[in-house]
Amino acid sequence: MRYVDPKLLDKVNQWLTPVFDIDTQHTIKEMIAYDPEGLEDSFYKNLEFGTGGMRGIMGVGDNRINKYTLGKNTQGLSNYLKKAFPDETLKVAIAYDCRHNSKELARVVADVFSANNIIVYLFSELRPTPELSFAVKELGCHCGIVLTASHNPPEYNGYKVYWQDGGQLVPPQDGEIIEEINSLQYGHINFDAKDELIHYIDEDLDKAFEAASVSNGSFNTAQQAKDDLKIVFTSLHGTSITMIPRVLGKAGFNNLLIVAEQEEPDGNFPTVESPNPEEPEALKMALELAEKEGADIVIGTDPDCDRLGVAVRDDNGKMVLLNGNQAMVVMSHFLLEQWKKQEKLNGNQFVASTIVSTPMVREIAEAFDVKYMEGLTGFKWIAKMVKDHPELELIGGGEESFGYMVGDFVRDKDAVTATLLACEISALKKSEGGSMYTYLQDLYKEYGYYLEELVSFVKKGKKGAEEIQAMMRSLRENPLVSIDGSKVIRVEDYETGKATNMDDNSVSEIDLPRSNVLIYYTEDGSKIAARPSGTEPKIKFYMSVRMKAEASSEPMAELQKKIERIKTELNL
C-alpha cells in the first residue's frame, strides 16, 4: 500500500463503514492501494452544495457526485421543506438529462424525498431543464430538482434546485438549506422509498409546456415566411430533441433538418469534444449540413437545453456564429419592437441582463423607455427580479453565456422558447429581404458597435483552485490603472460590495449580493470583468469594447484589434 495522509485516511475510513454499500467500500479500498492521488482528489474536500446546487465529477467520496452526496442534499432539503412549510402537503418535481447515471440518480433523489413523506413528480424519461422550471409552477410544487451538469465533460453530473416560483435557489433559502445539509451525517439519509408517493409525469406536462412555449415565442409571422425558412437543428446528443422539434412544428416551422449523427441522447457526446454551443467546433456538423442543404439558420443546444448557439448567413452568404451577447441584443430588440407594435408597453415592463454581459441591452431598453435591471451572473438573479417586482412584467432576459428567457413562464434560461424566437426573427427578416444578421448590423448602426469576448482558463483540482484564488488576489492587490491606453475610471469589487471612482477615490455601495467578481471601466467605454466560475474549474475574463458607428469605416475590425491588444496587455 502506498502512503496516504493520515488525516485524509480518517475521512476515508468513514466511507468503509456499513453506512455505505459494499461496492463503494471495495472501490475505495482499491484506490487506497493503487491510486492515492485519485483518493486525495476524491476526499480532500466536501463537494459543496453551492447557492444553486451541486456539480462535480461522478465517483466515490465526499468530493464526488454519488448517491450519498446527493442523498445527503436531498435529506437536508426534505428537512428544510418540512420546517418551511409545516402545515402543507409537500410536493417536488424531478427531471434529468442525458448524462451517465442521471436516470438512476434521479430515482435515488425521488426515493429519499418519498421516504420523507414528500410527494414526488418524476419525469419518466429525460427532459429539458426549462421544462422542469415550468413543471414546478404548473404542478404547484414547493421545489424542483434537475440532475444535470449542463455542458461539462462526460464525467460530470450535478444537482440543481428550484424553488416554488420556478427559479433557482437564491438567498435566504440557499444559505439556510446549506446549513441544514451540513448539519447531517451520511447515516441520517433515509433511502427507504415509498413508491406510492412517486408519480411519473409525461405527456400532459409536455403538452402544457409546448403550448406555453409557442404562446410566448410566436408573433404572428406569416406561414409562407415560416415555410421559406430552412432550419438546421442539433441537440448535441442532449435533451432538446424531446421538445424543440415538436415546439417548432406546433408553431408552423416544418422546414426542419436535424443532424442525425447527434440526434440520439448520449452522455459520452461522441461527436464533439465539448457539447457546448458557445464553442464553434460543437456546431461543425450542423454548419456542414447547412452548407450542403442551403439552410438559413443553424441552432444547437447544450445537453440540458438551457443554452443555445445560433448561426446565420452574413452579407456574403457565409454562416457566422452569433455570440451570446449578439443573440441577446437581437432577441431583446425584437421583443421590444413587437410589444410596442401591440401597444403593450405602458411603463410596467422591464428587460434584464447581467453584470458581465453587453451594455448594449441597457442602451436598447432605454431607447424604448423600458426599465432595465442588471444582476449577478446567472438566471437565478433574473428570476429573483421577477419575484421581487410583481408589479412589473418581464419582456425578456439574457446573459452572455448563450442563454435567453422569453417572458417569465419559465424562470430560467430556456433554449426551447429562445430557439422558436430566433426562428421567428429569421423568418420575418428573410421575408422582408434581410436576415437576422442584417438586423444585427442595423442595430449596430443605430446604437453603436459593440464587441465582446470571453477568455477562460481551466484550472482543475486542488492546485487549480489555489491558482484561481491567487489570480483574483493579484488583481485586487495590484489594480489596473489603464487598459489599452485608456484610463480606468471605475472599479467595482462585488466581493466587498464597493465601487471606486478612480478620479477622486470616492467609494459607493453596490446594491447586489456579494460575489467574487471584479469589473474595470475605462474612459473609452471598455469594460473588463474577472470572475471564477461557480460551476466549473475555470477563471473567466469578459471583455467588452465599443465604438460609435461613424468612428470607422470598419468598426468591427477595429474593435477586434482592440480586443487583441487588451488580451496581450493582460496576458490572456
N, C-alpha and C positions, 0 to 999 in steps of 0.2 A: 504494500500500500504506500502511495506517495504521501508527502507531507501535506496536511490540511490544517489551517489556522484553528487553534483550539476554540476560540470564541465562535468562529463560524460553525465548527463541528457541534457545539452545544445547540445551535439553532437547527442544524441539520437533523440532529438526533430526535428533535421533537416530531419530525416527519417519519420517524421509524417506530412510532408507537401505534397501537391498534386503532387510533382515531383515523388513520389513513389506510387505504386498501393495499393489498399485497403487491399489486403491480407497481404502484407508486414507490413502495418501500424497496422493491427489487431494483428499479431504475436508479434510485438514489444510491444504493449500495454499489452499483456498477460505476457510477460517477465518482464515488469516493475512491474506488480502486484504480480507475483508469482515466478519469477526466477531472482533475482538481480545478483546472481553470474554468471549465463549464460549471462545475459545482459552485465555485465562488460567485460567478455571474448570476446563477440561479437563486442564490441565497443572501448576497451581500447587502441587500436592502429589501424592504417590502415594496411590491408593485403598488404604487399609490393610487387610491381612489381619488381622482382629482375633482375639479369643480364640475365636470360634466360626466365623469365616469372613469373608465379604466381602459388602457390599451397596452398591449405588450406581446412579447414572444410567447408562444404556447410551449408548455413543458411542465416539469415538476418544480416545486419550490415556491418560496414567498415572492420572488421577483418574476413570476411567470403567470400566464393565463392558464387556469386549470379549474376543475370542478370545485376545488376547495377555496381558491381565492375568489371565484365568482359566487360560490355558495355563501361565503362569509359576507360579501357585499349584499347578497340578497337577504340573508338573515338580518343583517343590520338595517336594511331598508324596510323589511317587514316590521321589525320592532318600532322603527320610526313612524311608519304609517299608522300603527295602532295607537301611538301616543298623539299623533297629529289629528287623527280622525276617530276619536274613541267611541263615538255613537253611530258610526256609519258602517254599512256593509262594504268592505274594501274590494276594489276591482283593479286589476292591472292588465295591460296588453303587452304581448311579447312578439317580436319579429326577429328575423335573422337573415344574413346574406349568404353568399356562395362559398364562404371560406371553409377550410377544413375544420371539422368539429363544431361548426356553428349550429347545426341542427341538434346535435347531441347536447351541447352546452345550453342551448335554449330550453331543452327539455329539463335539464338539471335545474335551471333557474325557475321554470314552471313548477317543478316538484317542490322546491323549497318554499315558494310562495304558497302553494296549496297546503303544504304541511303546516303552515302558519294560519290556516283558515282564510286565505285570501282567494277570491275568485279570479281565475286566470283566463284570458282570451289569447290563445296562441295560434298564430298563422301556421297552417299545416305544411306549407312549403315556403321557400324563400320569397321575400317581397322587398320592394324599395323602402329605404329608411323614411322618406317623406310620407309613405302610406301609414307607417307606424305612428308618426306625429298626428296624422289625420284621425287614426283609429282611437287614439286616447280621448280626443274630444268627442268623436262620433259615438263612442260607447259609454261615455261618462265615467272614464277610469280615473283613478287617483294618481296613477303614474304609468309609465311605459318603459320597456327595455328593448333595445335592439342589440343583437350580437353582430358586431361588425368591426373591422379595422380600416374602413374606408379604402384608400389606395395604398396602404402599407404593403410590404413584401408578403409572400405567401405564408411565412412562418408566424405571422402576427394574427391576433384576434383582439376583440375588445367588447366592452360593455358600456353602452350609453344609456343614460337615464333621462327620461322626460317627465315633466310634472303635469298637473291637471290641465293646464292651458295648452298642452301640446308642445311647449318649448322645453329646451334642455334646462337642467338644474341651474339656478342662479342663487345668490345669497338671499335670505339667510339659510334656505333649506340645505344647500350644498355643505356648508360647514357643520351644520347640526347632524346631517346624515354621516359625514365622515367621522365625526366624534362617536356616533353610535357604532359604526363599523369597527373603529379602532378599539372600542371597549370589549370586543368579543375575542374569544379563542376559537380555534377551529372546531373544538369539541362541542361548541354551542350550536353548531349548524344542525337544523332539523331537515334531513333529507327524505323523511317518510311521507311520500306523496299521497294526497287524497285525490284520486283520479276523478271523482265525481265533481270536483271543483274546477277541472281543466276543460275548457270548451274551445274547440277548433273553429277558427274564423277563416272564411274563404271568399266565395263568390259574392255574397251580399256586400261585404266591405269593399271588394274590388269595384263593384258597380257604383257604389256611393262615391268612392274616391275618383273614379273615372269621370263621373258626371260633374263633380266639383271642379276637377282639373279643367275640363272642357269649358265650363261656365266661366272660370276665371281667366283662362288663357286664350279665348276666342274673341274676335272683334268684327264679326260680320264681313269677313273677306269673301269676295265673290267665289263661287265654286269653280268657275273657269280658271281663276288665278291659282287656286289650290291644285287643280288638275295639272296646270302647266309647271308647277314646281316639282323638280325631281330631287328627292332626298336620299342621301346615303346615311345609314344609321348603324352604329356598332355599340353593343353593350359591353364590350371588352371582357366578355365571359361573366358578366355580373347580373344583378337582379333586374335591371331596367327592361330586359327582354320580356318580363312578365307584364309590363304595364305600358311602356311608351308606344309600341306598335298599335295597341288597342285604343289608346287615347288619341293618337294621330288619326286612326281610322274613324273613330267616333266623330272627330272634328272635321272630317271630309278630306283629309290628306291621304290619298290612296296610291300616289306615285312614289312608293317607298321601296328602297333597296336595302337589304340587311346584309352585313358582312357575315357570310355563312360560317367562315372559319372561327369567328369569335362569338357566335350566337349561343353556343352551349355554355351554361354556367359551369365554371371550373376554377376551384381555388388555387390551382397551380398557375393560372394565367399563362398558358403555354406559348401564346403567340406574341407576347410583349415582355419587355424587360421590366416594365412597371405599368400597372393598369391605371395610370394617372393621365386624364385628358389634358392636364396642364402641360404635359410634355409632348411635343410634336411627334416624336417617334411612336407614341402609343396609337396615333391615328394614321400611321403609314398605310396599313392595308385598306382603310376606309378611303383615304385620299387616292390610292391607286384605283380602287373601284369607281370612284367619282370621275377620274380622268377617262377611264375605259367607257363609262356609260354617259358621260357628258352631264353629270349631276350639277345642280345649282348650289347645294349646301351639304355639308358633312357635319354630323353631330355624333359625338361619342361621350359616354358617361362612365363614371367610376363604378367600382363593384357594388356599392350600396345605393347608387343612383341619387346622390345629392349634388354632385358636381357635373358640369358638362363642358365639353370643348366644342367650339363652333368654328368651322372653316367655310369661307365663301369666296366667290371669284372676284378678283380685283379688276381694275380698268382694262388690264391686258388679258383677261380671261384666265388668269392663273389662280389656283386655290391658295388662299392665305389663311392662316390660323389667327383668329382674333384672340387677344389675351383676355383675361377675366375682367380687367378694367374696361376694355373696349366693349365687350359684350354687355356689361352692366350699363355703360353710358347709353348704348343704343336702346336697350330694353327700357330703361328708365324714361328716356325722352319719348319713346313711342307710347308708353303708357300714359304719360302726362298729356301728350297730344290727343290720345283717344278720350281721356277723361274730360279734357277741355272741349272737344267736339261734342261730347254728350252732355255738356253743360253741368257736369257733376262736381267741378271744383268750386268750393264755397268757403275756403279758409280753414276747413276742418280736416284736411288731409296732410299726410307727410310722406317723404321719401327718406330712406335710411341707408347708411353705409357704415364703414369702419375707419378707424384712425390710420390704417396703413393702406387704404385704398385711394383711388384718384380723387383729387379735389374737384375734378370736372363735374361730378354729380351734384355737388353743392351749387356750382355755378348754374347748372341747368334748373335745379329746383327753384332757386331764387328768381330765375327768369320767368318762371310760371307763377310766381308769388305763392309757392307751396313751401311749407315748413320742411326743413332739413334737419335730421338728427344723426349724430355720429356716436358710435360706441366702440368698445374694445373689440379686438379680433374675435370673430365667432358669431354665428347666427343666434346663439342664446341671448346675446345682448339686444339684437333686433327684436326677438320675441319678447324680451322684457320691456322694450319700449312700448310695444302694443299693449301689454298687460298694465303698464304704469300709466298709460294715457288712453283710457277707454273712450274719452271724448273725441279722439282723433281716429282717422281711418288710414291704414297703411295702403299706399298705392303700390309700392314695390320696394324691395331692399336687396342690396347685394354687397359682395366684397370681392377683393381682387383675386381670391383663390378659386375662381371659376364657379361661384355659387350665386344663385338668384332665387328670390322668393316673390311670387306674384300674389299680391293681397296677403291676407293672413289666415286663410282656411287651413294652411299648413304653417306651423310655426318653426320652420327650419328651412334651410336651403332645399330647393325642390327641383331636381333636374327633369322631372316628368313635365310639369307645367311650363318650366322655362324652355324646354325643347319645343313644346307647342307654340309658345310665344315667338321663339326665333323663327319658326316656320311661317307663322302668320305675318311677321315683319317681312320676311324674304319674299313670300308670295305677293304681298301687296306692292312692295317696291319693284319687283320684277314686272308686275302688270302695269306699272307706271313708267317703265323703261329704264329703271335703275336696279339697285341691288342693296343688300344690307351693307355692303362695302361703300357704295356711293353715298348712302345715308350717313355713314360714319364720317366720311370726308366732308359732307355738308355741315355736320355738327362742328367739326374742327374749324371750318371757315367762319362759323358763327360765334363760337365760344373761345377760340384759340386752340392751338395744338398742344396736346399733352402726350408724353411718352413715359411709360413705367416699365421697370424691370425688377425682377426678383432674383437675388443670388442666395443660394443655400449651401451650407457646409454641413455634411453629415459627420457626426461625432458619436460613435457608438460606445456603449458600455460605461463603466465607472470612470475610466480615463477620459472618455469623450465628454461626459457631464462636467467633469472638472475643467476641461479646456473651454467649454462654453461659458462657464461661470467666470473664468479668467478673462475671456474676451469682453464680456459685459463690464466687468470690473475695470478693465483698462480704459474702456470708452468713458466711464464715469470719472475716473481719476485723471484722465488726460483728454478733456473735451476738445472737440474740433472747434477752431476759430474761423475757418473759411473752408469752402468746398468749391473746387474748380474756379478759384479766384474770386468767388463771391462771399461776402462776409456773412457769417452765421448771426442771425438777428434774434433767434428764439430757440430755446432748448426745452423740450418737455420730457420730464422723467416721471413715468407713470408708476414707478416703484415707490417714489417718495410722494407722488401726488403734487409735484411742484413744477411750475413753468417759469423759466427765467428769461426776462428781456435782456439781451446782451448789450444793448445800448446804455442802459442805466442800471443794470443788475437788479432791477426790481423783480420781485417774486410774487406770483399769483397761484391760487389753488386750482388744480384740475378736478373738475366735478365728475370724476369717473372712479370706479373701484381700482384698487392698486393692482399693478401688473408689471412684469419685468420687460418694459419697453422704453426705449429712448428714441426721440424724434428731433431732428435738426431741421430748421427752416433757414433759408438764405435770402439775401436781398433780391436775387434774380428770380425768386419763385420756386426754387428747387426744394425738395423735401426728401430727407434720408431718414429711414427708420431702422432700428436694430431690435430684434426680438427672438429669443429662443422659442422654438416650437413647443406647444403644450402637449402634443400627441406623438411627436417623432423625435429621434435623437438628432436634431438639427438646430442650427442658429441661422436666422434669416435676415437678410438685408434688403429693404424695399427702397427703390429709388424712383422719384417722380420729378420730371423736369417739364417746363412749359415754355411756349413762345407764341407771341401774337401772330395772327395769320399773315399780316403784311410784313413781318420782320425778315422773311427769307423766301426765296423762290423755291427752295427745297427744305421746308421746315422739319420734316420728319428725319431727313438725313442729317441735318444739323443737330437735332436733338439726340439722335443715336450716337453721334460723335461725342456729344457732351456726356452721355451715359458712360461711354467707354473711358473717357478721361477721368470721370469720378471713380469708376471701378479700379483704374490704375492707381489713382491717388490713394485710395483706401485699401489697396492690396486685396481686392475682391476677385 
